[in-house]
Amino acid sequence: MIISDSELRRLVEEELAFEPSVDATHIGVTAHDGVVTLSGHVASHTQKIAAERAVGRVRGVRAIAETVEVRLPSDKKRTDEEIAERAVRMLQWDDLVPSSDIHVKVERGWVTLTGKVTYRYQQEAAVRDVRRLSGVVGVTNLVTVTPAPVNSASVRGLIESALKRQAELEARSLMVNVDGSRVTITGNIESLHERNIAVQAAWSTPGVTAVNDRMTVA
């Protein structure tokens, strides 16, 4: 079913209002041919990410463009030194993160993470930890995943099995190709939410260092 621009905008606005972790008061929404543009500002980086995810769940959204700014309330502002110290502590407290392999840099509230980890989930956990800190206005993730060598056929089998287990994903139309540790997924999906599920399944497979998303939102 084709959704008009005005209807898609309404659905997106309703989803943002429904999402409890987002104050959408200052978020503007426009829609054109399935591309949703978000503008305005929110009070934290966590809210900005939550807004993007909420929009990605809406049926009919094919792509998201956003210029939402993080404008911290005065009582949430922190110095770069304070943010850096708290970020290092957060990474040390998280058992999922090899904190000694990750380095933190903060400039005007923007955090940059560098280093190397063995698994994608370790990289994601580090980014998730830092995003939750008050005073953070953005995160650049430069942490690389460098796993041990793997068998391509084994990786492909694990990914295909993971896709079939996903209740929210019609996996029969997807094709998985593996070249060493690099994965390419092609085929048709119905929403950005399904795309995220498929990409996450690939990234969750041990040995994967890159995921090439060639899926098309039908």
trRosetta pair geometry for C-beta under 8 A, 3 or more apart (Angstrom, degrees):
i j d omega theta_ij theta_ji phi_ij phi_ji
3 7 5.0 -126 -173 90 87 120
3 8 4.9 105 128 -63 120 93
3 11 7.5 -34 -170 2 145 143
3 34 7.9 101 63 -88 102 76
3 59 7.3 135 -41 116 150 87
3 60 4.0 -27 34 -121 147 149
4 7 4.5 91 56 9 84 104
4 8 6.9 -151 90 -7 42 86
5 8 5.8 -56 -146 37 29 110
5 9 6.4 31 155 -20 64 106
5 31 4.7 173 -160 99 73 93
5 32 5.6 13 -120 -98 128 45
5 33 7.4 -15 -82 -30 102 40
6 9 5.7 -53 -150 35 30 113
6 10 6.5 33 152 -20 63 104
6 31 7.7 -170 -62 61 17 117
7 10 5.6 -53 -152 34 33 113
7 11 6.4 33 152 -19 66 104
7 60 7.9 -29 105 124 99 177
8 11 5.7 -53 -148 36 33 111
8 12 6.3 33 155 -18 66 106
8 31 4.2 -171 94 170 114 164
8 34 7.1 -144 -123 -103 164 40
8 36 6.9 -135 146 -80 114 103
8 58 7.3 113 -159 137 77 130
8 60 5.0 -132 -108 119 107 134
8 61 7.0 141 -164 -73 115 69
9 12 5.8 -56 -148 37 31 110
9 13 6.3 30 155 -18 65 107
9 29 5.4 147 -152 123 85 110
9 30 6.6 -24 -106 -142 122 26
9 31 4.3 -146 -62 7 82 118
9 36 7.6 157 -97 -123 61 96
10 13 5.8 -57 -148 37 30 110
10 14 6.3 29 155 -19 65 107
11 14 5.7 -56 -149 37 30 111
11 15 6.4 30 154 -19 65 106
11 58 5.1 133 129 -159 111 123
11 59 7.2 -76 167 54 157 77
11 60 6.9 89 60 44 153 128
12 15 5.7 -55 -148 36 32 110
12 16 6.4 31 154 -17 66 105
12 29 5.1 174 102 -159 125 146
12 31 6.7 160 2 -62 139 124
12 36 5.5 154 -96 -136 158 144
12 55 5.5 25 -143 -126 105 88
12 58 5.3 -80 -88 -28 68 173
12 61 7.0 101 -85 -76 110 123
13 16 5.8 -53 -147 37 31 110
13 17 6.3 29 154 -16 64 108
13 24 7.4 151 -152 149 63 147
13 29 5.4 -148 -69 34 86 152
14 17 5.7 -56 -147 39 31 110
14 18 6.1 31 153 -22 65 110
15 18 5.5 -55 -143 37 31 113
15 19 6.4 38 155 -30 64 102
15 54 5.1 163 141 164 104 99
15 55 6.7 142 92 -91 133 42
15 57 6.4 179 -159 73 143 105
15 58 5.2 -121 -20 -73 158 109
16 19 5.8 -47 -147 23 31 114
16 22 5.8 -87 -164 106 74 140
16 24 3.9 103 145 -96 113 152
16 27 6.1 -125 -177 80 154 143
16 29 7.3 -161 -3 -58 147 135
16 51 6.1 27 -125 -138 104 88
16 54 5.6 123 -91 112 56 142
16 55 7.1 12 -65 -66 97 83
17 24 5.7 -97 -75 46 56 139
18 54 7.8 165 69 -156 87 126
19 22 4.5 30 99 25 116 113
19 24 7.5 95 54 -40 102 118
19 50 6.2 160 161 153 135 106
19 51 7.3 166 79 -99 155 51
19 54 4.3 -64 -59 -99 149 144
21 46 7.2 -89 168 139 118 102
21 47 6.6 -162 142 -108 80 67
21 50 4.5 -112 100 -157 118 165
22 27 7.7 -8 168 -14 117 149
22 42 7.1 -60 -150 -126 81 136
22 47 5.2 124 -118 -157 66 87
22 50 5.0 -160 -61 105 100 115
22 51 4.9 121 -126 -76 141 81
22 54 6.3 -85 -2 -10 151 151
23 26 7.6 30 120 19 93 86
23 42 6.6 142 63 -140 84 87
23 43 6.6 27 45 7 129 112
23 47 6.5 -30 27 -143 76 145
24 27 4.5 -66 -156 35 72 120
24 51 7.0 136 -96 -115 91 113
26 40 4.5 169 142 178 72 121
26 41 5.2 -28 123 59 132 70
26 42 6.9 180 70 -77 105 47
27 38 5.9 -23 -169 -162 105 100
27 39 7.3 141 -161 73 55 40
27 40 4.5 -160 -109 59 34 143
27 41 7.9 -143 -77 45 62 24
27 42 6.8 14 -65 -64 104 96
27 51 6.3 -165 -111 -144 157 147
27 68 6.4 -8 -119 -109 95 122
28 38 7.0 142 75 -161 56 47
28 39 4.3 -19 58 64 109 94
28 40 4.8 143 1 -39 80 110
29 36 6.6 -23 -159 -167 92 101
29 37 7.4 144 -155 78 42 56
29 38 6.2 -13 -98 -103 67 66
30 36 7.3 158 82 -155 46 53
30 37 4.7 -8 59 56 95 104
30 39 7.8 25 2 1 101 110
31 34 7.5 18 -172 -92 97 7
31 35 7.0 157 -153 79 56 46
31 36 5.1 -18 -100 -101 84 72
31 37 7.5 -168 -76 18 36 72
32 35 5.6 -23 69 59 74 95
32 37 7.8 11 14 -6 97 108
33 62 7.6 -47 131 37 69 136
34 60 6.1 -135 -117 165 82 68
34 61 6.4 138 -171 -147 73 25
34 62 3.4 41 145 6 125 115
34 63 6.8 76 123 19 89 76
34 217 7.2 171 173 103 143 132
35 62 6.3 -52 -67 68 58 96
35 63 4.7 -14 -114 68 81 100
35 64 7.6 176 -161 -84 62 21
35 65 6.3 27 174 -3 105 107
36 55 5.6 -154 97 -174 150 128
36 58 7.7 70 -42 62 157 135
36 61 5.3 -33 -8 -130 126 106
36 63 7.4 -180 27 89 66 50
36 64 5.4 -20 69 -112 93 70
36 65 7.3 -179 91 31 44 68
37 64 7.8 148 -91 -165 32 53
37 65 4.6 -20 -106 74 80 99
37 66 6.9 166 -160 -85 51 45
37 67 7.7 9 -176 5 94 94
38 51 6.5 134 -157 140 161 124
38 52 7.5 -126 21 -87 155 68
38 55 6.7 -117 -52 -53 128 158
38 64 6.9 6 -3 -170 107 100
38 65 7.4 179 23 92 66 50
38 66 4.0 -2 58 -117 102 96
38 67 7.2 -176 93 33 63 54
38 68 5.2 -22 126 -43 109 110
39 66 7.4 -169 -68 -153 42 59
39 67 5.1 5 -113 63 76 99
39 68 6.5 180 -148 -74 18 61
40 68 5.8 -7 68 -119 67 80
40 69 7.5 -129 120 30 34 79
41 68 6.4 148 -103 -168 30 70
41 69 4.4 -31 -105 69 93 88
41 70 7.0 153 -159 -99 86 11
41 71 4.5 26 173 0 139 116
42 47 4.0 -151 163 103 139 126
42 48 5.3 -176 49 -65 136 73
42 51 6.7 -157 -56 -23 151 139
42 68 6.0 25 -4 170 101 120
42 69 7.7 173 25 85 62 45
42 70 6.2 -33 71 -110 79 60
42 71 7.4 150 70 31 27 76
43 47 6.1 63 52 12 68 151
43 70 7.5 35 154 -158 11 71
43 71 6.7 -50 -104 76 47 68
43 72 6.7 86 -168 -121 63 38
43 73 5.9 9 -149 -24 113 94
43 76 7.2 109 172 16 95 163
44 47 4.7 102 61 3 83 99
44 48 7.2 -140 101 -6 49 85
44 70 6.4 11 -169 -146 11 110
44 72 7.3 68 -88 -104 58 77
44 76 7.3 -103 -85 179 93 157
44 134 7.2 -65 -118 -118 116 64
44 136 7.7 51 -163 68 79 79
45 48 5.4 -50 -153 31 40 117
45 49 6.6 37 152 -15 69 102
45 70 5.3 -16 -71 -96 65 152
45 131 5.3 -127 110 -155 117 79
45 136 5.0 -59 7 109 140 95
45 137 6.1 156 -62 -158 108 17
45 138 6.0 178 -112 -80 126 34
45 139 6.7 102 174 -14 152 95
46 49 6.0 -57 -152 37 32 107
46 50 6.2 30 152 -19 66 110
46 131 5.6 120 -82 147 73 96
46 132 5.9 56 -78 -107 128 51
47 50 5.5 -56 -143 39 33 112
47 51 6.2 39 156 -25 67 103
47 70 7.9 139 57 -115 98 90
48 51 5.9 -53 -152 30 28 112
48 52 6.8 28 152 -17 61 104
48 66 7.9 144 -169 142 94 143
48 68 5.3 173 -130 104 98 125
48 70 5.9 -72 -36 -72 135 97
49 52 5.8 -54 -154 34 35 112
49 53 6.5 31 152 -16 66 107
49 131 6.3 4 -7 -168 150 146
50 53 5.7 -56 -149 39 33 111
50 54 6.3 37 153 -24 66 105
51 54 5.7 -52 -147 33 31 113
51 55 6.5 30 156 -17 64 104
51 66 7.8 134 106 -132 115 151
51 68 6.6 66 78 -24 149 176
52 55 6.0 -57 -152 36 30 109
52 56 6.4 32 151 -22 63 109
52 64 6.1 130 -147 132 84 159
52 66 6.4 -97 -92 -11 100 159
53 56 5.5 -55 -149 34 33 116
53 57 6.9 39 153 -27 63 100
54 57 5.9 -54 -162 23 34 113
54 58 7.7 41 146 -33 61 97
55 58 5.9 -44 -164 9 44 116
55 61 6.0 152 159 -128 79 165
55 64 5.5 108 108 -106 133 131
56 61 6.4 -137 -123 97 32 140
56 64 6.5 -68 -72 -30 81 139
56 191 7.6 115 168 156 64 96
56 192 4.0 -104 -155 105 85 125
56 193 5.7 135 137 -67 86 66
56 196 6.3 66 153 -28 142 137
57 191 7.4 35 -159 157 29 138
57 192 7.7 -82 -53 74 23 94
57 193 4.8 63 -115 -75 53 127
58 61 4.8 79 75 -18 94 121
58 191 7.7 -173 86 -150 33 122
59 190 7.5 -22 -133 148 87 100
59 191 5.9 -75 -111 -92 53 126
60 191 7.8 -5 4 -109 28 92
61 64 6.7 21 176 -63 121 89
61 191 6.8 52 56 -153 80 85
61 192 5.5 -49 101 0 102 121
62 192 7.2 151 -144 -52 16 98
62 217 4.5 -177 -128 79 79 142
63 192 7.6 143 -87 -81 29 126
63 217 7.9 -161 -43 21 69 144
64 192 7.2 40 -20 -106 106 170
70 136 8.0 -36 148 113 164 55
70 137 4.3 179 79 -146 130 75
70 138 6.7 -171 15 -49 135 76
72 76 4.5 -132 -172 88 101 110
72 77 5.1 130 112 -75 133 73
72 109 7.3 -142 -19 -135 142 156
72 134 7.8 111 -141 -178 121 79
72 135 6.6 46 -126 -114 158 38
72 137 6.7 -92 -34 -80 111 96
73 76 4.8 82 58 7 80 108
73 77 7.7 -133 92 -26 43 81
74 77 6.0 -39 -155 3 37 116
76 134 4.8 -118 -157 -175 90 110
76 135 6.2 -163 155 -64 73 58
77 109 7.8 -71 -143 -85 73 129
77 135 6.1 89 -157 -115 27 85
78 82 4.3 -118 180 85 108 127
78 83 5.1 129 103 -54 126 87
78 86 7.8 -34 173 10 162 139
78 109 7.4 119 62 -105 80 89
78 134 6.5 113 -24 109 124 81
78 135 3.1 -30 24 -107 111 154
79 82 4.7 98 55 4 80 101
79 83 7.1 -148 93 -3 43 86
80 83 5.7 -56 -148 38 33 111
80 84 6.1 35 155 -21 67 108
80 106 4.2 169 -162 113 88 110
80 107 6.3 22 -122 -101 140 24
80 108 6.9 -19 -74 -41 116 22
80 109 7.0 -107 -88 -53 75 40
81 84 5.8 -55 -146 36 29 112
81 85 6.4 28 157 -18 64 107
81 106 7.8 -165 -59 70 22 131
82 85 6.0 -57 -148 37 29 109
82 86 6.3 21 157 -13 65 110
82 135 6.8 -24 95 125 110 179
83 86 6.0 -62 -147 42 28 107
83 87 6.1 32 155 -24 66 109
83 106 4.8 151 89 -137 116 159
83 109 6.6 144 -47 -124 165 51
83 111 6.7 -132 148 -74 123 107
83 133 6.2 119 -145 132 82 139
83 135 4.9 -139 -83 109 109 128
83 136 6.2 136 -147 -73 128 76
84 87 5.7 -54 -145 34 28 113
84 88 6.5 29 157 -19 63 104
84 104 5.5 153 -145 121 79 120
84 105 7.6 -8 -110 -139 115 19
84 106 4.5 -132 -63 7 93 128
84 111 7.9 164 -90 -115 63 96
85 88 6.0 -54 -152 34 29 110
85 89 6.6 27 152 -16 63 107
86 89 5.6 -54 -149 38 35 112
86 90 6.3 39 152 -23 67 104
86 133 5.5 135 114 -137 125 131
87 90 5.7 -52 -147 33 31 113
87 91 6.5 28 156 -16 64 105
87 104 4.8 152 107 -142 131 155
87 106 7.1 163 4 -58 145 122
87 111 6.1 160 -99 -131 156 139
87 129 7.5 115 -150 120 67 101
87 130 5.2 29 -133 -115 107 94
87 133 6.1 -71 -78 -33 77 162
88 91 5.9 -57 -151 37 30 109
88 92 6.4 30 152 -19 64 108
88 99 7.4 98 -164 -174 62 122
88 104 5.7 -129 -66 22 80 145
89 92 5.6 -58 -149 37 32 112
89 93 6.3 29 156 -19 67 108
90 93 5.9 -60 -149 36 29 109
90 94 6.5 26 156 -22 64 109
90 129 4.4 157 144 169 119 115
90 130 6.8 158 83 -77 143 52
90 132 7.6 169 -144 63 150 107
90 133 6.6 -113 -33 -66 154 113
91 94 5.9 -56 -146 31 31 110
91 97 5.0 -104 -159 118 76 148
91 99 4.0 132 134 -117 99 106
91 102 5.9 -130 -161 76 150 130
91 104 7.4 -162 -8 -49 145 125
91 126 5.9 28 -116 -130 106 87
91 129 5.9 143 -77 99 61 155
91 130 7.7 9 -58 -58 99 91
92 99 4.7 -104 -84 51 53 179
94 97 4.3 49 92 14 114 112
94 99 7.3 127 55 -61 86 108
94 125 5.8 169 161 156 141 117
94 126 7.5 180 76 -89 150 54
94 129 5.4 -96 -40 -81 149 142
96 121 6.6 -88 -175 134 121 98
96 122 6.1 -165 153 -110 80 62
96 125 4.1 -144 104 -128 127 173
97 102 6.7 -45 179 7 109 144
97 117 7.9 -69 -146 -108 62 137
97 122 5.8 130 -114 -161 51 81
97 125 5.1 -146 -63 104 93 117
97 126 4.9 118 -124 -75 126 84
97 129 6.8 -49 -37 -10 153 148
98 101 4.5 22 113 20 111 117
98 102 7.0 129 88 -15 68 96
98 117 5.9 158 38 -119 114 90
98 118 7.6 74 -7 6 144 94
98 122 6.1 8 7 -164 89 140
99 102 5.9 -71 -146 42 40 103
101 115 4.8 130 145 174 66 126
101 116 5.7 -83 176 67 117 62
101 117 6.0 136 104 -82 136 65
102 113 5.9 -14 -171 -166 107 103
102 114 7.3 150 -157 78 58 38
102 115 4.1 -141 -107 38 43 155
102 117 7.2 6 -65 -57 101 106
102 126 5.4 -156 -128 -133 166 150
102 143 6.0 -16 -118 -103 100 126
103 113 7.2 145 74 -157 50 52
103 114 4.9 -22 60 65 102 89
103 115 5.2 146 5 -53 78 105
104 111 6.5 -33 -157 -159 92 101
104 112 7.6 137 -160 75 43 53
104 113 6.3 -17 -100 -102 62 69
104 130 7.6 176 -121 -104 115 131
105 111 7.2 141 78 -158 49 51
105 112 4.4 -17 64 60 102 101
105 113 8.0 -167 26 -72 74 27
105 114 7.3 29 -1 0 110 108
106 109 7.1 4 -173 -110 100 10
106 110 7.0 153 -154 74 57 42
106 111 5.3 -21 -98 -98 81 68
106 112 7.6 -171 -76 19 34 71
107 110 5.5 -27 69 60 73 94
107 112 7.5 12 12 -4 101 110
108 137 7.4 -43 127 37 77 135
109 135 5.8 -136 -128 161 97 71
109 136 6.1 158 179 -135 81 27
109 137 4.0 59 122 3 123 106
109 138 7.4 83 117 23 86 72
110 136 7.7 92 -110 -161 27 68
110 137 5.8 -54 -72 69 69 93
110 138 4.6 -8 -123 64 90 98
110 139 7.5 -173 -165 -77 64 27
110 140 7.0 41 165 -10 103 101
111 130 5.1 -143 106 175 160 134
111 133 7.9 82 -40 52 150 131
111 136 5.7 -29 -10 -133 118 110
111 138 7.3 -171 30 94 67 51
111 139 5.0 -14 70 -112 98 74
111 140 7.2 -167 97 28 50 68
112 139 7.7 156 -87 -163 32 52
112 140 4.4 -11 -111 64 79 109
112 142 6.3 17 -178 7 92 117
113 126 5.9 138 -160 136 158 123
113 127 6.7 -129 22 -83 153 72
113 130 6.7 -153 -54 -15 124 159
113 139 7.0 11 -5 -172 106 98
113 140 7.1 -175 24 89 66 59
113 141 5.5 -6 57 -122 110 55
113 142 6.2 177 87 39 57 70
113 143 5.2 -27 125 -37 107 104
114 142 4.6 -15 -97 87 73 113
114 143 6.4 166 -151 -76 19 59
115 143 5.2 -10 63 -119 78 87
115 144 7.6 -152 102 29 38 71
116 143 7.0 168 -89 -166 21 72
116 144 5.2 -24 -109 69 75 90
116 145 7.7 141 -159 -104 68 14
116 146 5.0 -11 -165 14 118 122
117 122 4.0 -158 -180 95 145 129
117 123 5.3 -166 45 -56 140 80
117 126 7.6 -164 -48 -13 148 135
117 143 6.0 26 -1 168 107 118
117 144 7.6 170 28 86 66 43
117 145 6.0 -34 75 -108 82 62
117 146 7.5 138 69 28 32 74
118 122 6.7 66 49 13 67 147
118 145 7.3 32 151 -158 13 73
118 146 6.9 -59 -105 74 45 61
118 147 5.5 83 -172 -103 68 66
118 148 7.6 6 -150 -16 106 78
119 122 4.9 102 68 -3 83 101
119 123 7.5 -149 103 -1 51 85
119 145 6.8 -11 173 -141 9 110
119 147 6.8 65 -81 -86 53 108
119 206 6.7 -47 -112 -115 102 73
120 123 5.6 -56 -158 36 41 114
120 124 6.3 37 150 -18 72 107
120 145 5.3 -10 -77 -97 64 152
120 203 4.4 -154 153 174 167 92
120 204 6.8 -108 69 -85 127 32
120 208 6.6 -17 -33 79 131 97
121 124 5.5 -53 -144 40 36 112
121 125 6.1 42 155 -25 67 104
121 204 6.8 53 -58 -123 105 70
122 125 5.8 -50 -145 33 29 113
122 126 6.7 32 154 -21 61 104
123 126 5.9 -56 -155 31 30 111
123 127 6.7 24 153 -13 64 107
123 141 6.9 88 176 -173 102 124
123 143 4.7 180 -128 99 97 125
123 145 5.9 -77 -28 -67 139 97
124 127 5.8 -57 -150 39 33 109
124 128 6.1 35 153 -21 67 109
124 203 7.9 96 -45 141 131 135
125 128 5.6 -55 -144 38 30 113
125 129 6.3 36 155 -25 64 104
126 129 5.9 -52 -151 30 29 113
126 130 6.7 20 156 -12 62 107
126 141 7.9 129 91 -128 105 103
126 143 6.3 78 69 -25 147 165
127 130 6.1 -62 -151 39 31 106
127 131 6.3 35 155 -26 67 108
127 139 5.8 130 -151 139 86 148
127 141 5.1 -20 -89 -90 126 126
127 143 7.8 -137 -49 24 96 128
128 131 5.9 -53 -145 30 29 114
128 132 7.0 30 158 -23 61 105
129 132 6.4 -66 -166 26 29 109
129 133 7.8 35 146 -34 61 98
130 133 5.9 -42 -165 6 44 116
130 136 6.3 138 157 -111 78 159
130 139 5.5 123 103 -110 122 132
131 136 6.4 -148 -136 102 32 149
131 139 5.7 -76 -78 -17 81 145
133 136 4.8 87 76 -21 92 120
136 139 6.6 15 176 -58 127 92
144 209 7.9 19 179 -157 85 103
145 208 7.6 9 118 98 146 58
145 209 5.1 -169 91 -125 101 70
146 209 7.1 44 -98 -112 36 124
147 150 6.7 11 115 -30 125 114
147 181 6.6 166 56 -133 110 142
147 206 6.5 153 -146 179 151 70
147 207 4.8 -147 107 -112 150 39
147 208 7.5 52 11 34 145 30
147 209 6.4 -145 19 -63 96 94
148 207 7.2 -59 70 -103 62 85
149 181 7.8 -117 -132 -53 46 113
149 207 7.7 26 162 -138 20 110
150 154 6.5 -121 172 71 95 115
150 155 5.5 83 129 -54 131 114
150 180 7.9 104 60 176 81 52
150 181 6.0 99 37 -93 110 88
150 206 7.0 160 -97 118 142 81
150 207 3.1 25 -32 -145 156 149
151 154 4.0 70 80 9 106 113
151 155 6.8 179 88 -13 54 83
152 155 5.7 -55 -149 35 33 111
152 156 6.3 32 155 -19 67 106
152 178 4.3 167 -165 113 89 112
152 179 6.7 8 -123 -115 136 15
152 180 6.2 -40 -79 -64 109 15
153 156 5.8 -54 -148 36 32 111
153 157 6.4 32 154 -19 64 107
153 178 7.6 -173 -68 66 24 133
154 157 5.8 -56 -150 36 30 111
154 158 6.5 30 154 -19 64 106
155 158 5.9 -58 -151 36 31 111
155 159 6.4 27 155 -17 66 108
155 178 4.9 151 87 -141 115 157
155 181 7.3 172 -85 -124 166 49
155 183 7.0 -130 144 -79 123 109
155 205 5.7 106 -154 145 80 135
155 206 8.0 -127 -108 79 87 59
155 207 5.5 -113 -91 85 119 127
155 208 6.4 137 -156 -68 127 87
156 159 5.9 -58 -148 38 30 108
156 160 6.2 27 157 -17 67 108
156 176 5.4 155 -146 115 84 115
156 177 7.5 -13 -109 -138 121 18
156 178 4.4 -131 -62 -1 96 130
156 183 8.0 163 -92 -120 67 98
157 160 5.9 -55 -143 38 29 108
157 161 6.3 29 158 -18 63 108
158 161 5.9 -58 -150 37 28 111
158 162 6.4 29 153 -20 64 108
158 205 4.8 131 108 -133 124 116
158 206 7.7 -41 132 35 171 77
159 162 5.6 -56 -149 35 32 112
159 163 6.4 33 154 -20 66 104
159 176 5.1 168 101 -151 128 158
159 178 7.6 157 15 -64 139 121
159 183 6.5 146 -80 -138 164 143
159 201 6.1 110 -151 132 73 98
159 202 5.3 28 -131 -105 125 67
159 205 5.2 -53 -70 -50 84 153
159 208 7.9 91 -72 -70 121 138
160 163 5.8 -52 -148 34 32 112
160 164 6.5 32 154 -19 64 106
160 171 7.7 133 -157 162 61 133
160 176 5.6 -140 -67 28 86 142
161 164 5.8 -56 -151 35 32 111
161 165 6.6 32 152 -22 64 107
162 165 5.8 -58 -153 32 33 112
162 166 7.1 42 151 -34 63 99
162 201 4.1 163 123 -164 123 110
162 202 8.0 -179 76 -61 138 38
162 204 6.8 167 -148 73 159 118
162 205 6.9 -131 -8 -68 149 101
163 166 5.9 -47 -160 12 37 116
163 169 6.3 -97 -165 109 74 138
163 171 3.9 132 145 -128 105 139
163 174 6.2 -118 -173 72 154 141
163 176 7.4 -167 -12 -46 146 130
163 198 6.2 31 -114 -123 107 80
163 201 5.4 132 -71 122 67 165
164 171 5.3 -117 -80 62 50 151
166 169 3.9 21 105 28 127 115
166 171 6.6 113 49 -49 105 119
166 197 5.5 119 -159 164 151 128
166 198 7.8 -120 24 -76 167 59
166 201 6.6 -85 -47 -69 132 137
168 193 7.2 -71 150 134 132 112
168 194 6.9 -148 132 -98 90 75
168 197 6.0 -167 84 -81 108 163
169 189 7.7 -35 -144 -130 87 109
169 194 5.3 133 -114 -145 83 90
169 197 4.9 -152 -63 105 128 140
169 198 6.3 146 -144 -62 146 85
170 173 6.3 32 122 13 100 104
170 189 7.6 161 56 -127 90 64
170 190 7.2 65 24 -11 120 113
170 194 7.5 -17 28 -142 75 142
171 174 5.2 -61 -160 31 60 117
171 198 7.6 152 -110 -102 87 103
173 187 4.5 144 131 -176 76 119
173 188 5.0 -49 144 51 142 83
173 189 7.6 -180 83 -70 120 51
174 185 5.9 -11 -169 -170 111 98
174 186 7.1 151 -155 80 60 40
174 187 3.8 -144 -104 41 46 154
174 189 7.5 31 -74 -66 107 94
174 198 6.3 -161 -123 -130 158 139
174 215 7.0 -20 -116 -103 100 113
175 185 7.2 156 78 -155 49 50
175 186 4.9 -15 57 63 100 91
175 187 5.5 144 6 -49 73 108
176 183 6.6 -26 -162 -163 93 101
176 184 7.5 148 -157 79 44 52
176 185 5.7 -14 -101 -102 69 76
176 202 7.5 -179 -130 -98 116 109
177 183 7.3 146 80 -158 50 51
177 184 4.6 -13 62 60 100 101
177 185 8.0 -170 25 -75 70 33
177 186 7.5 23 1 3 108 105
178 182 7.2 150 -156 80 55 48
178 183 5.4 -18 -102 -103 77 71
178 184 7.8 -166 -74 23 33 70
179 182 5.0 -20 68 66 88 101
179 184 7.5 30 3 -6 102 106
181 207 5.4 -131 -123 159 97 77
181 208 5.9 163 -179 -128 79 28
181 209 4.3 49 126 10 125 102
181 210 7.0 92 113 20 83 79
182 208 7.8 104 -105 -153 20 71
182 209 6.6 -47 -75 66 64 86
182 210 4.5 -10 -120 66 84 108
182 211 7.9 -174 -162 -76 58 27
182 212 6.8 39 172 -15 99 107
183 202 4.7 -168 104 -165 155 125
183 205 7.6 95 -56 53 152 134
183 208 5.5 -18 -13 -135 123 117
183 210 7.0 179 29 93 66 57
183 211 5.0 -14 70 -113 103 68
183 212 6.8 -169 96 24 49 74
184 211 7.9 153 -88 -166 31 49
184 212 4.2 -19 -106 68 78 115
184 214 6.1 17 -175 5 95 118
185 198 5.7 160 165 151 162 122
185 199 7.2 -140 32 -84 147 61
185 202 6.2 -120 -41 -55 128 145
185 211 7.0 2 -1 -172 108 95
185 212 7.2 170 20 83 62 62
185 213 6.1 -12 58 -120 101 53
185 214 6.5 176 83 40 50 73
185 215 5.8 -13 116 -47 99 102
186 214 4.5 -20 -95 89 80 112
186 215 6.5 175 -143 -79 26 54
187 215 5.8 -18 65 -119 65 84
187 216 7.5 -139 112 29 28 81
188 215 7.2 139 -111 -166 14 80
188 216 5.4 -36 -107 72 65 92
188 217 7.9 103 -160 -131 67 10
188 218 4.5 40 -171 -46 116 118
189 194 4.1 -172 -173 101 121 127
189 195 5.4 164 75 -63 159 73
189 198 6.9 -122 -82 -10 144 139
189 215 5.1 25 -3 170 116 127
189 216 7.2 159 26 77 72 40
189 217 5.9 -41 78 -103 85 56
189 218 6.9 175 71 4 29 87
190 194 5.7 82 47 -2 72 149
190 217 7.1 45 171 -154 11 72
190 218 6.1 -38 -98 52 53 96
191 194 5.0 107 58 4 75 95
191 195 7.2 -128 106 -2 48 86
191 217 6.5 55 -113 -138 15 110
192 195 5.2 -49 -151 34 42 118
192 196 6.4 45 151 -22 69 100
192 217 6.6 -20 -60 -90 62 138
193 196 5.8 -52 -152 33 31 111
193 197 6.7 34 149 -21 63 103
194 197 5.5 -51 -150 32 36 115
194 198 6.5 33 154 -17 67 104
195 198 6.0 -59 -151 37 31 108
195 199 6.2 26 156 -15 67 110
195 213 6.6 65 -170 -162 106 133
195 215 5.4 -178 -115 82 94 138
195 217 6.9 -56 -44 -72 125 96
196 199 5.8 -56 -142 41 30 109
196 200 6.0 31 158 -21 65 110
197 200 5.9 -58 -146 37 25 110
197 201 6.5 30 153 -23 62 105
198 201 5.7 -52 -151 30 31 114
198 202 6.8 29 152 -16 63 103
198 213 7.9 120 96 -124 110 99
198 215 6.5 99 73 -50 153 157
199 202 5.8 -56 -155 35 34 111
199 203 6.3 28 152 -14 68 109
199 211 5.5 123 -150 133 82 150
199 213 5.7 -23 -89 -85 116 122
200 203 5.7 -57 -143 42 33 109
200 204 6.1 36 156 -26 66 108
201 204 5.8 -56 -146 32 27 113
201 205 7.3 38 152 -33 58 98
202 205 6.0 -50 -166 12 36 115
202 208 5.9 165 159 -151 75 165
202 211 4.6 117 108 -115 135 127
203 208 6.0 -140 -123 96 34 135
203 211 5.7 -71 -63 -29 83 142
205 208 4.9 76 75 -19 93 124
208 211 6.6 33 169 -62 126 90
